[in-house]
Amino acid sequence: MIQRNRWVIVTAPTDRGADPRDQVLGALRVLRDRHRDTVFVTAVLGGSGTSVTTVLDEAAAAGATEVVVVSAQTVLDRKIDAWFRRVIGHWLRDRGSDVPDIRLAGQLSDTDTYVDLLDAAISGPTSAARTTTAPLTSPAWDEVPGFARHVLVCRGPRCSARGGPEAAQALDSALEARGLGDDDVLVTQTGCLFPCSQAPVVAVYPDNAWYAELRADRVERFVDEHLVEGRPVTEWSGARRSSDTLKA
């Protein structure tokens, strides 16, 4: 039965992909017509799109009573499936008792209509593969930008669930406000940087500085003191081991 205040979150098929909204827009439009009491949204586990936890926060704030999370991926990726369960479990523990009923939909490949989906793909219109597409190289990508510092912002699943998206947005805004571009500070959003318990994690090179829990409310100071003045905020340094083989 379709409940009022029911949300459905359609997720991207990778842990660091872009938001799948444009790719599934047609399907969501049909579903909204079929289920008028349901809100359909998209989200990502990690990467540059809106995170699953952000959408869960929005659903809770909107008074949703049930949220169904479904993967847009047509073949089960057990690693990604496990990550979604961990991230959603973290969100439930963090939020406490005042939360919607969160449900996980079955995999698309487990449905009876999956064979029809494949059949429609191979029986319908196809397009020719061509050699006239854009090449892998371009003069625009010949040179490394002239940055003084390279900032790596983790957007792995745990960091994306624990403030990574907000920190990344705050960093972009702070750099723009100071007129700093790629030739000053090059920012790269990455996959998992591994010290997940310290999330959200940010690393700065060539300074060899790693930050733990660099939340959005810490970004302004981080930019002014480290990126502009060249003084790392050592009190926020992440715990790390030293190599027994390689010396810094």
matplotlib code that plots the C-alpha trace (Angstrom):
import matplotlib.pyplot as plt

x = [0.0, 1.3, 1.5, 1.2, 4.5, 6.3, 9.7, 11.6, 15.4, 16.9, 20.6, 23.5, 25.2, 28.6, 30.1, 31.7, 29.4, 27.5, 23.8, 21.7, 18.8, 19.2, 19.5, 16.4, 14.3, 11.9, 11.3, 10.8, 8.3, 6.2, 6.5, 5.3, 2.2, 1.6, 2.3, 1.0, 1.5, 5.2, 8.2, 10.8, 14.4, 17.9, 21.1, 24.6, 26.6, 29.7, 31.1, 29.9, 26.2, 23.7, 24.4, 22.0, 22.2, 21.4, 18.3, 17.3, 17.6, 15.4, 12.8, 12.8, 12.4, 9.5, 7.7, 8.1, 6.7, 8.4, 11.5, 12.4, 16.0, 16.5, 19.6, 19.4, 22.1, 20.7, 23.3, 24.0, 27.3, 27.7, 30.3, 28.1, 25.1, 27.0, 28.1, 24.5, 23.4, 26.3, 25.6, 21.9, 22.6, 24.9, 22.2, 19.6, 21.9, 22.9, 19.3, 17.8, 14.2, 12.4, 13.0, 10.9, 10.6, 13.6, 13.2, 15.6, 14.2, 15.2, 17.8, 16.4, 18.1, 16.1, 12.7, 10.7, 10.8, 14.6, 14.7, 12.2, 14.5, 17.4, 15.3, 14.0, 17.6, 18.8, 15.6, 15.1, 17.0, 20.8, 23.5, 26.7, 30.0, 32.1, 35.7, 34.6, 34.0, 36.2, 39.7, 41.0, 43.6, 43.2, 45.5, 43.4, 44.8, 48.4, 49.6, 49.3, 47.6, 50.1, 48.7, 50.7, 48.7, 46.6, 43.7, 42.2, 38.7, 37.5, 34.0, 34.1, 30.9, 31.8, 33.0, 29.9, 27.7, 29.6, 29.9, 32.0, 29.5, 29.0, 32.8, 33.4, 30.8, 32.1, 35.6, 34.5, 32.7, 35.6, 38.1, 35.8, 35.2, 39.0, 39.4, 41.5, 41.3, 43.0, 46.3, 46.3, 44.6, 43.6, 40.8, 40.1, 37.3, 38.5, 37.3, 38.0, 41.3, 41.0, 41.1, 37.3, 36.9, 38.4, 35.8, 35.5, 39.1, 41.1, 44.8, 47.0, 50.1, 53.0, 52.6, 51.9, 49.2, 46.1, 43.1, 40.6, 37.0, 37.4, 33.7, 32.1, 32.4, 36.2, 36.8, 37.1, 39.9, 41.5, 41.5, 42.8, 45.5, 46.8, 45.9, 46.5, 49.0, 50.8, 50.3, 48.7, 46.2, 48.1, 45.4, 43.2, 45.8, 44.6, 46.4, 48.7, 51.3, 54.9, 56.3, 58.9, 60.3, 60.1, 61.2, 59.6]
y = [0.0, 3.5, 5.6, 9.3, 11.0, 8.2, 8.9, 6.8, 7.5, 6.2, 5.9, 6.1, 2.8, 3.6, 4.9, 8.0, 8.8, 11.8, 12.3, 9.9, 12.4, 13.2, 9.6, 8.4, 11.6, 10.0, 7.0, 9.2, 11.4, 8.3, 7.0, 10.3, 10.1, 6.5, 7.2, 10.7, 10.4, 9.5, 11.8, 10.5, 11.8, 10.8, 10.6, 9.1, 7.1, 9.1, 11.5, 15.0, 14.5, 14.9, 12.2, 9.6, 11.0, 14.5, 13.2, 11.2, 14.4, 16.2, 13.4, 13.4, 17.2, 17.0, 14.5, 11.4, 8.3, 5.8, 6.0, 3.3, 3.3, 1.5, 1.2, 2.2, -0.4, -3.3, -5.9, -6.3, -4.9, -6.5, -4.0, -1.0, -2.7, -3.3, 0.3, 1.6, -0.6, 0.8, 4.4, 4.1, 2.2, 5.0, 7.6, 5.7, 5.4, 9.1, 10.3, 8.3, 7.3, 10.1, 8.8, 7.5, 3.8, 3.2, 0.3, -1.2, -2.3, -5.5, -5.5, -4.8, -8.0, -10.1, -9.0, -11.1, -8.4, -8.1, -10.4, -8.2, -5.2, -6.9, -8.1, -4.6, -3.3, -5.7, -5.7, -1.9, 0.7, 0.6, 3.1, 2.6, 2.9, 5.5, 6.6, 10.3, 10.8, 13.2, 11.8, 11.0, 13.7, 17.5, 20.5, 21.9, 19.1, 19.3, 21.3, 20.9, 23.9, 26.3, 25.6, 26.2, 23.6, 20.5, 19.9, 16.3, 16.3, 12.8, 11.9, 8.3, 6.7, 7.4, 11.0, 11.7, 10.4, 12.5, 16.0, 15.6, 17.3, 20.3, 20.7, 20.5, 23.1, 25.4, 25.0, 26.0, 29.0, 30.1, 29.9, 31.7, 34.5, 35.0, 34.9, 31.7, 29.4, 26.3, 28.1, 29.0, 26.0, 22.9, 21.0, 17.4, 15.4, 11.8, 8.4, 6.9, 8.2, 5.4, 6.9, 6.8, 7.2, 10.7, 11.8, 14.2, 13.8, 16.4, 16.2, 19.0, 18.6, 19.3, 20.2, 16.5, 17.7, 15.5, 16.9, 15.0, 16.1, 19.1, 20.0, 22.9, 25.2, 24.8, 25.5, 29.3, 29.1, 26.2, 28.4, 31.5, 30.0, 27.1, 27.8, 31.6, 32.1, 28.8, 27.8, 24.3, 24.1, 21.4, 21.0, 19.4, 17.1, 13.5, 10.7, 8.7, 6.0, 6.4, 4.0, 1.5, 1.3, 4.7, 7.9, 11.2]
z = [0.0, -0.9, 2.3, 2.5, 3.2, 1.5, -0.1, -2.6, -3.0, -6.3, -5.9, -8.4, -9.4, -7.9, -4.7, -6.3, -9.3, -10.3, -9.4, -11.7, -11.9, -15.6, -16.5, -14.7, -15.1, -17.6, -15.3, -12.3, -14.2, -15.0, -11.4, -10.0, -12.1, -10.9, -7.2, -6.5, -2.8, -3.1, -3.4, -5.8, -5.4, -6.4, -4.3, -4.3, -1.8, -2.4, -4.9, -6.0, -5.9, -3.1, -0.5, 0.7, 4.3, 3.1, 1.4, 4.4, 6.5, 4.0, 4.2, 8.0, 8.0, 5.6, 7.9, 5.7, 7.4, 5.1, 2.9, 0.4, -0.9, -4.3, -6.4, -10.1, -10.8, -12.7, -11.6, -7.9, -6.6, -3.2, -2.1, -2.9, -1.4, 1.9, 1.9, 1.5, 4.5, 6.6, 5.8, 6.4, 9.6, 10.7, 9.9, 11.9, 14.9, 14.7, 14.4, 17.2, 17.5, 15.7, 12.1, 9.2, 8.6, 6.2, 3.8, 1.3, -2.1, -3.8, -6.6, -10.1, -11.3, -8.9, -10.4, -12.8, -15.4, -15.5, -18.6, -20.3, -19.6, -21.2, -24.1, -24.7, -24.8, -27.4, -29.5, -29.6, -31.5, -31.3, -32.2, -34.1, -32.2, -33.9, -34.1, -34.5, -30.8, -28.8, -28.2, -24.8, -25.0, -25.6, -25.7, -22.8, -20.6, -21.5, -18.5, -14.8, -13.3, -11.5, -8.0, -4.9, -2.9, -3.9, -1.6, -1.6, -0.2, 0.6, -0.8, 0.1, 1.6, 5.3, 4.7, 2.5, 5.4, 8.0, 6.7, 3.5, 1.1, 3.4, 3.9, 0.1, -0.6, 2.1, 0.7, -2.8, -1.5, 0.7, -2.2, -4.5, -2.0, -1.8, -5.6, -5.5, -8.5, -9.8, -10.4, -6.6, -4.9, -6.8, -5.2, -6.0, -4.6, -4.2, -3.3, 0.1, 1.7, 4.3, 7.8, 7.8, 11.5, 11.2, 8.7, 7.0, 5.9, 3.9, 2.8, 1.5, -0.6, -1.0, 2.7, 3.7, 6.0, 6.8, 8.6, 10.7, 11.2, 8.9, 9.0, 7.2, 10.3, 10.3, 6.6, 6.9, 9.4, 7.4, 4.2, 5.8, 8.0, 5.9, 2.3, 2.3, 5.1, 4.8, 8.5, 8.9, 11.7, 13.6, 16.3, 13.6, 12.3, 11.8, 13.6, 11.3, 11.4, 10.1, 7.5, 8.8, 5.3, 3.8, 5.5, 4.9]

ax = plt.figure().add_subplot(projection="3d")
ax.plot(x, y, z, "-o")
ax.set_aspect("equal")
plt.show()
